[in-house]
Amino acid sequence: FYDPFWSQYGLFGLAGINLLRIFNIPFYAFNEGWIPVAIKNTAIIEFSLSVIFLVVAGFVSLRKVILLRHHMKEIDMHEHNAL
C-alpha cells in the first residue's frame, strides 16, 4: 500500500527533520560534555544515513504511487470500454 501523502510529504518531511537533527543533537550533546567526539561523529553518520534512506524511500514510494495511478486509469479505461 503506497499512500500519496506519505510519498509526497511524509517521508521527505521526516528526512528534513533528521537533517536538522544532525546539526542539533550531536553538537549540543558534545558541547555540553555529555558524549565524546567518537559518539558525536557516529551520531552524525547515522543521522546522515537515515536522511539518505528516507529520501530514497520517498522517491521509490512516489514512483510506485505514480505507477499505481497509471495502472488504475488503465483498468478504469478497460472497464469503461467493455461496457
C-alpha positions as CSV (number, residue, x, y, z in Angstrom):
1,F,0.0,0.0,0.0
2,Y,1.5,3.3,-1.1
3,D,-0.1,6.4,0.3
4,P,0.3,9.5,-1.8
5,F,0.5,11.8,1.2
6,W,3.4,9.9,2.8
7,S,5.1,9.5,-0.6
8,Q,4.9,13.2,-1.3
9,Y,5.2,14.8,2.1
10,G,5.7,12.4,5.0
11,L,9.0,10.7,4.0
12,F,10.6,13.9,2.8
13,G,9.4,15.7,5.9
14,L,11.0,13.1,8.1
15,A,14.2,13.3,6.1
16,G,14.2,17.1,6.7
17,I,13.7,16.6,10.4
18,N,16.6,14.2,10.6
19,L,18.7,16.6,8.6
20,L,18.1,19.3,11.2
21,R,18.8,16.8,14.0
22,I,22.3,16.3,12.5
23,F,23.2,19.9,13.4
24,N,21.3,19.9,16.7
25,I,21.5,16.8,18.9
26,P,25.1,15.6,18.4
27,F,26.7,19.0,18.6
28,Y,24.7,20.1,21.6
29,A,25.5,16.9,23.5
30,F,29.2,17.2,22.6
31,N,29.4,20.8,23.6
32,E,27.7,20.0,26.9
33,G,30.4,17.3,27.5
34,W,27.8,14.5,27.6
35,I,29.4,12.5,24.8
36,P,32.9,12.1,23.3
37,V,33.8,13.1,19.8
38,A,33.6,9.5,18.5
39,I,30.0,9.2,19.6
40,K,29.2,12.6,18.1
41,N,30.7,11.5,14.7
42,T,28.8,8.2,14.9
43,A,25.6,10.0,15.5
44,I,26.2,12.4,12.6
45,I,26.9,9.4,10.3
46,E,23.8,7.6,11.5
47,F,21.5,10.6,11.1
48,S,23.0,11.2,7.6
49,L,22.3,7.6,6.6
50,S,18.7,7.9,7.8
51,V,18.3,11.1,5.7
52,I,19.6,9.2,2.6
53,F,17.4,6.2,3.2
54,L,14.3,8.3,3.8
55,V,14.9,10.3,0.6
56,V,15.4,7.1,-1.4
57,A,12.3,5.6,0.2
58,G,10.3,8.7,-0.7
59,F,11.4,8.5,-4.3
60,V,10.6,4.8,-4.5
61,S,7.2,5.2,-2.9
62,L,6.4,8.2,-5.1
63,R,7.3,6.2,-8.2
64,K,5.1,3.4,-7.1
65,V,2.2,5.7,-6.4
66,I,2.6,7.1,-9.9
67,L,2.7,3.7,-11.5
68,L,-0.3,2.6,-9.4
69,R,-2.3,5.6,-10.6
70,H,-1.5,4.9,-14.2
71,H,-2.5,1.2,-13.7
72,M,-5.8,2.2,-12.1
73,K,-6.5,4.5,-15.0
74,E,-5.9,1.7,-17.5
75,I,-8.2,-0.6,-15.5
76,D,-10.9,2.1,-15.5
77,M,-10.5,2.6,-19.3
78,H,-10.8,-1.1,-20.0
79,E,-13.8,-1.5,-17.8
80,H,-15.4,1.6,-19.4
81,N,-14.7,0.3,-22.9
82,A,-16.1,-3.2,-22.0
83,L,-19.4,-1.7,-21.1
